[in-house]
Amino acid sequence: MPKLKLLFFFGILLLYGGCQSDSRVKIIKMGHAQVTNHPVHAAMVFLAERLEEKSGGRIKVKVYPNQQLGTERELLELLQIGSVGMTKVSAASLEAFSPQISVLGLPFLFRDDDHIDKVLNGDIGTEILLSSEKFWLRGLCFYDAGKRSFYSKTKSIETPEDLTGLKIRVQESKMAINMIRGMGGSPTPVSYGELYTALQQGIVDAAENNPPSFYNSRHYEVCKFYSIDEHTAIPDVVLVSTKVWENLNPEEQQWLQEAADESAVFQAKLWKESVEESMREIEKAGVVITYPDREPFMKAVESVYELTRTEQPQLSELIQRIQNTN
C-alpha cells in the first residue's frame, strides 16, 4: 500500500476510533483476516449477537472480515492505539507483542485434546491471555485453530529426512522457523494470502496448516500430499484493545467477557465440523493422506526446546508447568 494511502487509511481509523459511542450505543469495530465462510467469522458474528443481547442493544460489535482493516500484524498495531477495538489473530502472530505466548508455538507441546483443554481453559491459559495487557492488548479467550500438519507438492512427508532440501512455508514466527530448521527443512516465511501462488511457482515446495485452512485456501489443488503429523496446536486468540476495555464499565466488561467465552464454545463446535468436512473434501479431490509416526519428528525438535530455554529462559518454568498439567 503506498505510503500516502496508508497514512490516509490510518487517519480515517483514528478519526472514527475502535469504539464509537453516543449517549445510548457503543459500537466496537472488530477486524480479522478470515473469509466469511470460515468458522472463526461465524463465531465472531455470534459474539456480536450475544453481546448485543446481554447489553440490551447498548453495545454492538461490527465485524470486518477478510483483512478489510488490515493484516493480523496491522490489526494488532491498530488495537494498540485504539483505532480498532477487537480482533482475532493466531497466537503465532502475537509472539512479537507478547513473548510469553510464544510457548504455544512449541512443537508437540500438548499430549492430546484433553491436555490442550486443561491448559488453555485453566489458570495457565488465563495467565497467557493477560500477559499481553502491558502491550495494550487484552486476551479474552482462545479459539480452536486445530493442529498443523505438512502438505507438499511432490511427496508425502513421512520422516524429518523427507523435509531435507525442501523450502517449507512458515508463519512469521521465530518458533516456527526454529521448528522447521530442527526437522531439517528450509523455513521460508510467506504471507498466507500469497501462499497459493508461491506453491504454484515453486517459491516454496511445501507448507503446514490445519485441514480447514488447507481446504478453504484451495491449496489442495497444488499440493496432493497431506501428512498428518500434527506437530503444533497453536490456538487463535480473541483480543480487545485495552483502550476500549478501559472505556467499558465493570458490567459492560463482564458482558463482553461472557460473550467471548460463549463464542469460544460455539466456535469449537463449528471447528470440529469443519475439520471433518475438510478431510472428506480433500480426499475426494485426490489428495494422498498419510499418518506418519510422530516419534522421529518429536526427537528432531528436541533442539528447539533447548534453544528456547537458552534464548528465553523466562519460558522454562512455563514449559514445565504446561508439561506437568494433568
C-alpha positions in Angstrom: 0.0 0.0 0.0 1.6 3.4 -1.0 2.7 5.5 2.0 0.2 8.3 1.4 -2.7 5.9 1.0 -1.6 4.1 4.2 -1.4 7.3 6.2 -4.9 8.3 5.0 -6.2 4.8 5.9 -4.8 5.0 9.4 -6.0 8.6 9.7 -9.6 7.5 8.9 -9.4 4.8 11.5 -8.1 7.2 14.1 -10.8 9.6 13.3 -13.5 7.1 14.0 -11.8 5.0 16.7 -12.1 1.4 17.8 -15.1 2.1 20.0 -17.6 4.8 18.8 -20.4 5.8 21.2 -23.2 8.2 21.7 -25.4 8.6 24.7 -27.1 5.3 24.1 -24.9 2.9 22.0 -21.3 1.9 21.9 -20.0 0.3 18.7 -16.8 -1.7 18.7 -15.0 -2.4 15.4 -13.7 -6.0 15.1 -11.4 -6.9 12.2 -10.0 -10.2 11.2 -8.2 -11.9 8.3 -10.5 -14.9 7.6 -13.1 -15.2 4.8 -16.8 -15.1 5.7 -17.4 -18.9 5.3 -14.7 -19.7 8.0 -15.8 -20.9 11.5 -13.9 -18.0 13.0 -16.1 -15.4 11.3 -19.3 -17.2 12.3 -18.0 -17.3 15.9 -17.3 -13.6 15.9 -20.8 -12.8 14.5 -22.1 -15.0 17.3 -20.1 -13.0 19.8 -21.5 -9.7 18.4 -25.1 -11.1 18.7 -24.6 -12.3 22.3 -23.1 -9.0 23.4 -25.9 -7.0 21.9 -28.4 -9.3 23.6 -26.6 -9.1 27.0 -26.3 -5.3 26.8 -29.9 -4.7 25.7 -28.5 -3.2 22.5 -26.2 -0.8 24.3 -23.0 -2.4 22.9 -22.7 -3.5 19.3 -19.7 -5.2 17.6 -19.3 -4.5 13.9 -17.2 -7.3 12.3 -14.9 -6.6 9.3 -13.7 -9.9 7.8 -11.1 -10.7 5.1 -8.4 -8.2 6.0 -10.7 -5.3 5.3 -9.0 -3.4 8.2 -5.5 -4.9 7.7 -3.4 -8.0 8.1 -3.1 -9.7 11.5 0.0 -7.7 12.4 -1.6 -4.4 11.3 -4.7 -5.2 13.3 -2.6 -5.8 16.4 -0.9 -2.4 15.9 -4.3 -0.7 15.4 -5.6 -2.3 18.6 -2.6 -0.9 20.5 -3.5 2.7 19.6 -7.3 2.0 19.9 -8.1 2.6 16.2 -9.7 -0.9 16.1 -11.5 -2.3 19.1 -11.2 -6.1 18.7 -9.5 -8.8 16.6 -8.8 -12.5 16.3 -5.2 -13.5 15.4 -3.1 -16.6 15.6 -1.1 -16.9 18.8 1.9 -17.1 16.5 1.2 -13.5 15.3 1.4 -12.3 18.9 4.9 -13.5 19.5 6.4 -10.1 18.7 3.9 -8.4 21.0 3.8 -10.8 24.0 6.8 -13.1 24.3 5.1 -15.4 26.8 2.6 -16.5 24.3 5.3 -17.9 22.0 5.4 -21.0 24.2 2.2 -22.1 22.5 4.1 -22.5 19.2 6.4 -25.2 20.6 6.1 -28.4 18.6 4.4 -31.4 20.3 3.8 -29.3 23.4 0.4 -30.9 24.0 -0.2 -34.7 24.6 -3.8 -34.7 23.4 -7.0 -32.7 23.2 -7.7 -33.1 26.9 -4.3 -31.7 27.7 -5.0 -28.7 25.4 -8.3 -28.0 27.1 -6.9 -28.2 30.6 -4.0 -25.8 29.8 -5.9 -23.2 27.7 -9.0 -23.2 29.8 -7.2 -23.2 33.1 -5.0 -20.9 35.1 -2.2 -21.1 32.7 -4.4 -20.1 29.8 -5.7 -17.1 31.7 -2.2 -16.0 32.6 -1.1 -16.2 28.9 -4.2 -14.3 27.8 -3.5 -11.5 30.2 0.3 -11.4 29.5 -0.2 -9.1 26.6 -2.0 -6.4 28.6 1.2 -4.4 29.1 1.3 -4.2 25.3 -2.2 -2.7 25.3 -3.8 -6.0 24.1 -6.1 -7.9 26.4 -6.8 -11.5 25.6 -10.4 -12.6 26.1 -10.4 -16.2 25.0 -8.9 -18.8 22.8 -10.4 -20.2 19.6 -9.6 -23.7 18.3 -7.3 -23.4 15.3 -6.7 -27.2 15.1 -3.5 -28.9 14.6 -0.9 -28.1 11.9 0.5 -30.8 9.5 2.6 -30.8 6.4 1.4 -30.7 2.8 3.6 -31.0 -0.2 3.6 -30.8 -4.0 6.0 -33.6 -4.7 6.0 -36.3 -2.0 4.5 -37.4 1.3 6.4 -36.2 4.4 6.8 -39.4 6.4 10.0 -38.7 8.3 12.0 -35.5 9.1 14.5 -36.6 6.4 11.8 -36.0 3.8 12.0 -32.3 4.6 15.7 -32.1 3.7 16.2 -29.8 0.8 12.6 -28.6 0.8 11.5 -24.9 1.2 8.7 -25.0 3.7 6.4 -22.0 4.1 6.1 -20.9 7.7 4.3 -18.1 9.5 6.4 -15.1 10.5 7.2 -16.8 13.8 10.7 -17.4 15.2 9.3 -20.6 16.9 8.1 -21.9 13.5 11.4 -21.1 11.9 13.3 -22.9 14.6 11.0 -25.9 14.3 11.5 -26.4 10.6 15.3 -26.0 10.9 15.3 -28.6 13.7 13.5 -31.0 11.4 16.0 -30.4 8.6 13.9 -28.3 6.2 14.4 -24.7 4.9 11.9 -22.4 6.6 10.6 -19.7 4.2 8.2 -17.1 5.6 5.4 -16.2 3.1 2.2 -14.4 3.9 -0.9 -16.6 3.8 -2.5 -14.6 1.1 0.4 -15.2 -1.2 1.0 -18.8 -0.5 -1.2 -20.3 -3.3 0.9 -18.5 -5.9 4.2 -19.3 -4.0 3.3 -23.0 -4.2 2.3 -22.8 -7.8 5.5 -21.0 -8.8 7.9 -23.2 -6.8 8.9 -20.4 -4.4 8.1 -22.9 -1.7 7.8 -26.7 -2.0 5.5 -27.4 0.9 3.6 -25.8 3.8 1.9 -26.7 7.0 -1.5 -25.9 8.3 -4.8 -27.4 9.7 -7.3 -29.2 7.5 -9.9 -26.3 7.1 -7.2 -23.9 6.1 -5.7 -26.4 3.6 -9.1 -26.9 2.1 -10.6 -23.4 2.2 -7.5 -21.9 0.7 -7.7 -24.5 -2.1 -4.0 -25.3 -1.6 -5.0 -29.0 -2.2 -5.2 -28.0 -5.9 -1.4 -27.6 -5.9 -0.4 -30.0 -3.1 -1.5 -33.6 -3.4 0.2 -35.0 -0.3 -1.0 -34.3 3.2 0.9 -35.9 6.1 -1.0 -35.7 9.4 1.8 -35.4 12.0 0.0 -32.7 13.9 3.3 -31.1 15.0 1.7 -28.0 16.6 -1.7 -26.9 18.0 -1.4 -23.2 18.0 -4.7 -21.6 19.1 -6.2 -18.3 17.8 -6.7 -15.5 20.3 -9.6 -13.1 20.6 -8.3 -9.7 21.8 -9.7 -6.4 22.8 -7.7 -3.1 22.9 -7.1 -2.1 26.5 -8.1 1.4 25.4 -11.5 0.0 24.5 -11.7 -2.3 27.5 -11.0 0.6 30.0 -13.7 2.6 28.3 -16.3 0.0 29.4 -17.7 -0.1 32.9 -17.4 -3.3 35.0 -20.8 -4.6 34.0 -20.0 -4.0 30.3 -16.7 -5.7 30.7 -18.4 -8.7 32.2 -20.9 -8.8 29.3 -18.0 -8.7 26.7 -16.1 -11.5 28.5 -19.2 -13.7 28.8 -20.0 -13.2 25.1 -16.4 -14.1 24.1 -16.4 -17.2 26.3 -19.7 -18.3 24.8 -18.4 -17.7 21.3 -15.4 -19.9 22.0 -17.7 -22.8 22.9 -19.7 -22.2 19.7 -16.5 -21.9 17.6 -15.1 -25.2 18.9 -18.3 -27.0 17.7 -18.1 -25.4 14.3 -14.4 -26.1 14.1 -14.8 -29.8 14.7 -17.5 -30.0 11.9 -15.2 -28.0 9.6 -12.3 -30.4 10.1 -14.4 -33.4 9.3 -15.8 -31.8 6.2 -12.4 -30.6 5.0 -10.8 -34.1 5.4 -13.7 -35.6 3.3 -13.4 -33.0 0.6 -9.6 -33.1 0.2 -9.8 -36.9 0.0 -12.4 -36.6 -2.7 -10.1 -34.2 -4.6 -7.4 -36.9 -4.8 -5.1 -35.8 -2.0 -3.0 -38.6 -0.6 -3.5 -38.5 3.2 -1.0 -40.3 5.4 -0.4 -40.6 9.2 3.4 -40.8 9.8 5.0 -42.0 13.0 5.3 -38.9 15.2 8.3 -40.1 17.3 11.0 -39.2 14.8 9.6 -35.7 14.4 9.4 -35.3 18.2 13.0 -36.3 18.5 14.1 -34.0 15.7 12.7 -30.9 17.6 14.3 -31.6 21.0 16.9 -28.9 19.9 14.0 -26.4 19.6 13.2 -26.8 23.3 16.9 -26.5 24.2 17.2 -23.3 22.1 14.0 -21.8 23.6 15.2 -22.4 27.2 18.6 -20.8 26.3 17.2 -17.8 24.4 14.1 -17.3 26.5 14.9 -18.6 30.0 11.8 -17.0 31.4 9.8 -19.6 29.5 11.4 -22.6 31.1 9.1 -22.7 34.1 6.0 -22.1 32.0 7.0 -25.0 29.7 7.4 -27.2 32.7 4.0 -26.2 34.2 2.3 -27.0 30.9 4.0 -30.4 30.6 3.1 -31.2 34.2 -0.6 -30.3 33.7 -2.8 -33.5 34.0 
